[in-house]
Amino acid sequence: MTMTGRLLELDIERPVAQRGLGVNRLWSLLADVFRALVNRHAATRLADLDDALLNDIGLTRSDVERVLRTSPLSEDPTRRLSLVARAHAMRALPPV
């Protein structure tokens, strides 16, 4: 029988090195959620800007409101807003 088999039979805790991987994953997940919430707060502040300023960054008020309304809390809305602004910019370019 191998050592792994014996560890499973005896129901011994994992070594610290393997346990640390789970903690790192949890920490990374919590950091991602925190970052998404901070960026969501920043995105809600975009809705306070006037239409001319939003237009300068390639967005409309309805873009901001739609992204905030449709994205889940755990998702970073600034990524979607960036994609929307890029799409507006591409449509505004003259055809080649």
Chimera marker file (.cmm) of the C-alpha trace (Angstrom):
<marker_set name="trace">
<marker id="1" x="0.000" y="0.000" z="0.000" r="1" g="1" b="0" radius="0.5"/>
<marker id="2" x="1.319" y="3.461" z="-0.807" r="1" g="1" b="0" radius="0.5"/>
<marker id="3" x="1.687" y="6.315" z="1.610" r="1" g="1" b="0" radius="0.5"/>
<marker id="4" x="-1.156" y="8.150" z="-0.128" r="1" g="1" b="0" radius="0.5"/>
<marker id="5" x="-3.429" y="5.181" z="0.417" r="1" g="1" b="0" radius="0.5"/>
<marker id="6" x="-2.548" y="5.103" z="4.093" r="1" g="1" b="0" radius="0.5"/>
<marker id="7" x="-3.220" y="8.800" z="4.473" r="1" g="1" b="0" radius="0.5"/>
<marker id="8" x="-6.639" y="8.340" z="2.948" r="1" g="1" b="0" radius="0.5"/>
<marker id="9" x="-7.359" y="5.303" z="5.105" r="1" g="1" b="0" radius="0.5"/>
<marker id="10" x="-6.432" y="7.121" z="8.277" r="1" g="1" b="0" radius="0.5"/>
<marker id="11" x="-8.225" y="10.288" z="7.202" r="1" g="1" b="0" radius="0.5"/>
<marker id="12" x="-5.167" y="12.393" z="8.038" r="1" g="1" b="0" radius="0.5"/>
<marker id="13" x="-5.202" y="16.083" z="7.211" r="1" g="1" b="0" radius="0.5"/>
<marker id="14" x="-3.398" y="17.244" z="4.102" r="1" g="1" b="0" radius="0.5"/>
<marker id="15" x="0.123" y="18.550" z="4.429" r="1" g="1" b="0" radius="0.5"/>
<marker id="16" x="0.401" y="22.300" z="4.959" r="1" g="1" b="0" radius="0.5"/>
<marker id="17" x="1.778" y="22.911" z="1.445" r="1" g="1" b="0" radius="0.5"/>
<marker id="18" x="-1.340" y="21.440" z="-0.183" r="1" g="1" b="0" radius="0.5"/>
<marker id="19" x="-3.659" y="23.195" z="2.256" r="1" g="1" b="0" radius="0.5"/>
<marker id="20" x="-2.011" y="26.508" z="1.344" r="1" g="1" b="0" radius="0.5"/>
<marker id="21" x="-3.149" y="26.156" z="-2.263" r="1" g="1" b="0" radius="0.5"/>
<marker id="22" x="-6.773" y="26.213" z="-1.141" r="1" g="1" b="0" radius="0.5"/>
<marker id="23" x="-6.147" y="29.289" z="0.995" r="1" g="1" b="0" radius="0.5"/>
<marker id="24" x="-4.468" y="31.008" z="-1.962" r="1" g="1" b="0" radius="0.5"/>
<marker id="25" x="-7.435" y="30.223" z="-4.185" r="1" g="1" b="0" radius="0.5"/>
<marker id="26" x="-9.849" y="31.515" z="-1.562" r="1" g="1" b="0" radius="0.5"/>
<marker id="27" x="-7.783" y="34.668" z="-1.082" r="1" g="1" b="0" radius="0.5"/>
<marker id="28" x="-7.673" y="35.203" z="-4.859" r="1" g="1" b="0" radius="0.5"/>
<marker id="29" x="-11.443" y="34.753" z="-5.111" r="1" g="1" b="0" radius="0.5"/>
<marker id="30" x="-12.051" y="37.232" z="-2.291" r="1" g="1" b="0" radius="0.5"/>
<marker id="31" x="-9.674" y="39.729" z="-3.915" r="1" g="1" b="0" radius="0.5"/>
<marker id="32" x="-11.526" y="39.369" z="-7.243" r="1" g="1" b="0" radius="0.5"/>
<marker id="33" x="-14.900" y="39.940" z="-5.596" r="1" g="1" b="0" radius="0.5"/>
<marker id="34" x="-13.570" y="42.953" z="-3.683" r="1" g="1" b="0" radius="0.5"/>
<marker id="35" x="-12.082" y="44.394" z="-6.889" r="1" g="1" b="0" radius="0.5"/>
<marker id="36" x="-15.384" y="43.865" z="-8.699" r="1" g="1" b="0" radius="0.5"/>
<marker id="37" x="-17.291" y="45.684" z="-5.941" r="1" g="1" b="0" radius="0.5"/>
<marker id="38" x="-14.837" y="48.601" z="-5.917" r="1" g="1" b="0" radius="0.5"/>
<marker id="39" x="-15.035" y="48.879" z="-9.712" r="1" g="1" b="0" radius="0.5"/>
<marker id="40" x="-18.834" y="48.631" z="-9.577" r="1" g="1" b="0" radius="0.5"/>
<marker id="41" x="-18.845" y="51.590" z="-7.214" r="1" g="1" b="0" radius="0.5"/>
<marker id="42" x="-16.626" y="53.522" z="-9.646" r="1" g="1" b="0" radius="0.5"/>
<marker id="43" x="-18.944" y="52.587" z="-12.517" r="1" g="1" b="0" radius="0.5"/>
<marker id="44" x="-21.976" y="53.866" z="-10.628" r="1" g="1" b="0" radius="0.5"/>
<marker id="45" x="-20.164" y="57.184" z="-10.263" r="1" g="1" b="0" radius="0.5"/>
<marker id="46" x="-19.912" y="57.295" z="-14.063" r="1" g="1" b="0" radius="0.5"/>
<marker id="47" x="-23.691" y="57.628" z="-14.140" r="1" g="1" b="0" radius="0.5"/>
<marker id="48" x="-23.293" y="60.936" z="-12.270" r="1" g="1" b="0" radius="0.5"/>
<marker id="49" x="-21.260" y="62.455" z="-15.118" r="1" g="1" b="0" radius="0.5"/>
<marker id="50" x="-22.990" y="64.638" z="-17.669" r="1" g="1" b="0" radius="0.5"/>
<marker id="51" x="-23.645" y="63.343" z="-21.174" r="1" g="1" b="0" radius="0.5"/>
<marker id="52" x="-20.791" y="65.310" z="-22.765" r="1" g="1" b="0" radius="0.5"/>
<marker id="53" x="-18.219" y="63.758" z="-20.440" r="1" g="1" b="0" radius="0.5"/>
<marker id="54" x="-19.626" y="60.282" z="-20.986" r="1" g="1" b="0" radius="0.5"/>
<marker id="55" x="-19.465" y="60.886" z="-24.735" r="1" g="1" b="0" radius="0.5"/>
<marker id="56" x="-15.793" y="61.874" z="-24.381" r="1" g="1" b="0" radius="0.5"/>
<marker id="57" x="-14.995" y="58.460" z="-22.970" r="1" g="1" b="0" radius="0.5"/>
<marker id="58" x="-17.148" y="56.700" z="-25.560" r="1" g="1" b="0" radius="0.5"/>
<marker id="59" x="-20.170" y="55.831" z="-23.459" r="1" g="1" b="0" radius="0.5"/>
<marker id="60" x="-23.761" y="56.903" z="-23.090" r="1" g="1" b="0" radius="0.5"/>
<marker id="61" x="-25.788" y="57.056" z="-19.903" r="1" g="1" b="0" radius="0.5"/>
<marker id="62" x="-27.885" y="54.125" z="-21.113" r="1" g="1" b="0" radius="0.5"/>
<marker id="63" x="-24.691" y="52.070" z="-21.655" r="1" g="1" b="0" radius="0.5"/>
<marker id="64" x="-23.655" y="52.604" z="-18.043" r="1" g="1" b="0" radius="0.5"/>
<marker id="65" x="-27.125" y="51.890" z="-16.665" r="1" g="1" b="0" radius="0.5"/>
<marker id="66" x="-27.585" y="48.783" z="-18.828" r="1" g="1" b="0" radius="0.5"/>
<marker id="67" x="-24.223" y="47.282" z="-17.840" r="1" g="1" b="0" radius="0.5"/>
<marker id="68" x="-24.821" y="47.952" z="-14.148" r="1" g="1" b="0" radius="0.5"/>
<marker id="69" x="-28.328" y="46.510" z="-14.332" r="1" g="1" b="0" radius="0.5"/>
<marker id="70" x="-27.403" y="43.342" z="-16.254" r="1" g="1" b="0" radius="0.5"/>
<marker id="71" x="-24.035" y="42.355" z="-14.778" r="1" g="1" b="0" radius="0.5"/>
<marker id="72" x="-23.962" y="40.232" z="-11.629" r="1" g="1" b="0" radius="0.5"/>
<marker id="73" x="-22.476" y="41.711" z="-8.467" r="1" g="1" b="0" radius="0.5"/>
<marker id="74" x="-19.493" y="39.371" z="-8.641" r="1" g="1" b="0" radius="0.5"/>
<marker id="75" x="-18.579" y="40.576" z="-12.150" r="1" g="1" b="0" radius="0.5"/>
<marker id="76" x="-16.430" y="43.626" z="-12.814" r="1" g="1" b="0" radius="0.5"/>
<marker id="77" x="-18.665" y="45.994" z="-14.847" r="1" g="1" b="0" radius="0.5"/>
<marker id="78" x="-15.727" y="48.119" z="-15.995" r="1" g="1" b="0" radius="0.5"/>
<marker id="79" x="-14.616" y="45.340" z="-18.337" r="1" g="1" b="0" radius="0.5"/>
<marker id="80" x="-17.993" y="45.393" z="-20.070" r="1" g="1" b="0" radius="0.5"/>
<marker id="81" x="-18.009" y="49.177" z="-20.181" r="1" g="1" b="0" radius="0.5"/>
<marker id="82" x="-14.592" y="49.117" z="-21.793" r="1" g="1" b="0" radius="0.5"/>
<marker id="83" x="-15.852" y="46.727" z="-24.468" r="1" g="1" b="0" radius="0.5"/>
<marker id="84" x="-18.912" y="48.915" z="-25.096" r="1" g="1" b="0" radius="0.5"/>
<marker id="85" x="-16.764" y="52.047" z="-25.451" r="1" g="1" b="0" radius="0.5"/>
<marker id="86" x="-14.424" y="50.215" z="-27.830" r="1" g="1" b="0" radius="0.5"/>
<marker id="87" x="-17.398" y="49.078" z="-29.934" r="1" g="1" b="0" radius="0.5"/>
<marker id="88" x="-18.690" y="52.671" z="-30.137" r="1" g="1" b="0" radius="0.5"/>
<marker id="89" x="-15.242" y="53.843" z="-31.223" r="1" g="1" b="0" radius="0.5"/>
<marker id="90" x="-15.004" y="51.164" z="-33.918" r="1" g="1" b="0" radius="0.5"/>
<marker id="91" x="-18.419" y="52.158" z="-35.325" r="1" g="1" b="0" radius="0.5"/>
<marker id="92" x="-17.361" y="55.813" z="-35.370" r="1" g="1" b="0" radius="0.5"/>
<marker id="93" x="-14.284" y="55.111" z="-37.523" r="1" g="1" b="0" radius="0.5"/>
<marker id="94" x="-14.719" y="55.785" z="-41.241" r="1" g="1" b="0" radius="0.5"/>
<marker id="95" x="-14.783" y="52.667" z="-43.419" r="1" g="1" b="0" radius="0.5"/>
<marker id="96" x="-11.510" y="51.726" z="-45.051" r="1" g="1" b="0" radius="0.5"/>
<link id1="1" id2="2" r="1" g="1" b="0" radius="0.2"/>
<link id1="2" id2="3" r="1" g="1" b="0" radius="0.2"/>
<link id1="3" id2="4" r="1" g="1" b="0" radius="0.2"/>
<link id1="4" id2="5" r="1" g="1" b="0" radius="0.2"/>
<link id1="5" id2="6" r="1" g="1" b="0" radius="0.2"/>
<link id1="6" id2="7" r="1" g="1" b="0" radius="0.2"/>
<link id1="7" id2="8" r="1" g="1" b="0" radius="0.2"/>
<link id1="8" id2="9" r="1" g="1" b="0" radius="0.2"/>
<link id1="9" id2="10" r="1" g="1" b="0" radius="0.2"/>
<link id1="10" id2="11" r="1" g="1" b="0" radius="0.2"/>
<link id1="11" id2="12" r="1" g="1" b="0" radius="0.2"/>
<link id1="12" id2="13" r="1" g="1" b="0" radius="0.2"/>
<link id1="13" id2="14" r="1" g="1" b="0" radius="0.2"/>
<link id1="14" id2="15" r="1" g="1" b="0" radius="0.2"/>
<link id1="15" id2="16" r="1" g="1" b="0" radius="0.2"/>
<link id1="16" id2="17" r="1" g="1" b="0" radius="0.2"/>
<link id1="17" id2="18" r="1" g="1" b="0" radius="0.2"/>
<link id1="18" id2="19" r="1" g="1" b="0" radius="0.2"/>
<link id1="19" id2="20" r="1" g="1" b="0" radius="0.2"/>
<link id1="20" id2="21" r="1" g="1" b="0" radius="0.2"/>
<link id1="21" id2="22" r="1" g="1" b="0" radius="0.2"/>
<link id1="22" id2="23" r="1" g="1" b="0" radius="0.2"/>
<link id1="23" id2="24" r="1" g="1" b="0" radius="0.2"/>
<link id1="24" id2="25" r="1" g="1" b="0" radius="0.2"/>
<link id1="25" id2="26" r="1" g="1" b="0" radius="0.2"/>
<link id1="26" id2="27" r="1" g="1" b="0" radius="0.2"/>
<link id1="27" id2="28" r="1" g="1" b="0" radius="0.2"/>
<link id1="28" id2="29" r="1" g="1" b="0" radius="0.2"/>
<link id1="29" id2="30" r="1" g="1" b="0" radius="0.2"/>
<link id1="30" id2="31" r="1" g="1" b="0" radius="0.2"/>
<link id1="31" id2="32" r="1" g="1" b="0" radius="0.2"/>
<link id1="32" id2="33" r="1" g="1" b="0" radius="0.2"/>
<link id1="33" id2="34" r="1" g="1" b="0" radius="0.2"/>
<link id1="34" id2="35" r="1" g="1" b="0" radius="0.2"/>
<link id1="35" id2="36" r="1" g="1" b="0" radius="0.2"/>
<link id1="36" id2="37" r="1" g="1" b="0" radius="0.2"/>
<link id1="37" id2="38" r="1" g="1" b="0" radius="0.2"/>
<link id1="38" id2="39" r="1" g="1" b="0" radius="0.2"/>
<link id1="39" id2="40" r="1" g="1" b="0" radius="0.2"/>
<link id1="40" id2="41" r="1" g="1" b="0" radius="0.2"/>
<link id1="41" id2="42" r="1" g="1" b="0" radius="0.2"/>
<link id1="42" id2="43" r="1" g="1" b="0" radius="0.2"/>
<link id1="43" id2="44" r="1" g="1" b="0" radius="0.2"/>
<link id1="44" id2="45" r="1" g="1" b="0" radius="0.2"/>
<link id1="45" id2="46" r="1" g="1" b="0" radius="0.2"/>
<link id1="46" id2="47" r="1" g="1" b="0" radius="0.2"/>
<link id1="47" id2="48" r="1" g="1" b="0" radius="0.2"/>
<link id1="48" id2="49" r="1" g="1" b="0" radius="0.2"/>
<link id1="49" id2="50" r="1" g="1" b="0" radius="0.2"/>
<link id1="50" id2="51" r="1" g="1" b="0" radius="0.2"/>
<link id1="51" id2="52" r="1" g="1" b="0" radius="0.2"/>
<link id1="52" id2="53" r="1" g="1" b="0" radius="0.2"/>
<link id1="53" id2="54" r="1" g="1" b="0" radius="0.2"/>
<link id1="54" id2="55" r="1" g="1" b="0" radius="0.2"/>
<link id1="55" id2="56" r="1" g="1" b="0" radius="0.2"/>
<link id1="56" id2="57" r="1" g="1" b="0" radius="0.2"/>
<link id1="57" id2="58" r="1" g="1" b="0" radius="0.2"/>
<link id1="58" id2="59" r="1" g="1" b="0" radius="0.2"/>
<link id1="59" id2="60" r="1" g="1" b="0" radius="0.2"/>
<link id1="60" id2="61" r="1" g="1" b="0" radius="0.2"/>
<link id1="61" id2="62" r="1" g="1" b="0" radius="0.2"/>
<link id1="62" id2="63" r="1" g="1" b="0" radius="0.2"/>
<link id1="63" id2="64" r="1" g="1" b="0" radius="0.2"/>
<link id1="64" id2="65" r="1" g="1" b="0" radius="0.2"/>
<link id1="65" id2="66" r="1" g="1" b="0" radius="0.2"/>
<link id1="66" id2="67" r="1" g="1" b="0" radius="0.2"/>
<link id1="67" id2="68" r="1" g="1" b="0" radius="0.2"/>
<link id1="68" id2="69" r="1" g="1" b="0" radius="0.2"/>
<link id1="69" id2="70" r="1" g="1" b="0" radius="0.2"/>
<link id1="70" id2="71" r="1" g="1" b="0" radius="0.2"/>
<link id1="71" id2="72" r="1" g="1" b="0" radius="0.2"/>
<link id1="72" id2="73" r="1" g="1" b="0" radius="0.2"/>
<link id1="73" id2="74" r="1" g="1" b="0" radius="0.2"/>
<link id1="74" id2="75" r="1" g="1" b="0" radius="0.2"/>
<link id1="75" id2="76" r="1" g="1" b="0" radius="0.2"/>
<link id1="76" id2="77" r="1" g="1" b="0" radius="0.2"/>
<link id1="77" id2="78" r="1" g="1" b="0" radius="0.2"/>
<link id1="78" id2="79" r="1" g="1" b="0" radius="0.2"/>
<link id1="79" id2="80" r="1" g="1" b="0" radius="0.2"/>
<link id1="80" id2="81" r="1" g="1" b="0" radius="0.2"/>
<link id1="81" id2="82" r="1" g="1" b="0" radius="0.2"/>
<link id1="82" id2="83" r="1" g="1" b="0" radius="0.2"/>
<link id1="83" id2="84" r="1" g="1" b="0" radius="0.2"/>
<link id1="84" id2="85" r="1" g="1" b="0" radius="0.2"/>
<link id1="85" id2="86" r="1" g="1" b="0" radius="0.2"/>
<link id1="86" id2="87" r="1" g="1" b="0" radius="0.2"/>
<link id1="87" id2="88" r="1" g="1" b="0" radius="0.2"/>
<link id1="88" id2="89" r="1" g="1" b="0" radius="0.2"/>
<link id1="89" id2="90" r="1" g="1" b="0" radius="0.2"/>
<link id1="90" id2="91" r="1" g="1" b="0" radius="0.2"/>
<link id1="91" id2="92" r="1" g="1" b="0" radius="0.2"/>
<link id1="92" id2="93" r="1" g="1" b="0" radius="0.2"/>
<link id1="93" id2="94" r="1" g="1" b="0" radius="0.2"/>
<link id1="94" id2="95" r="1" g="1" b="0" radius="0.2"/>
<link id1="95" id2="96" r="1" g="1" b="0" radius="0.2"/>
</marker_set>
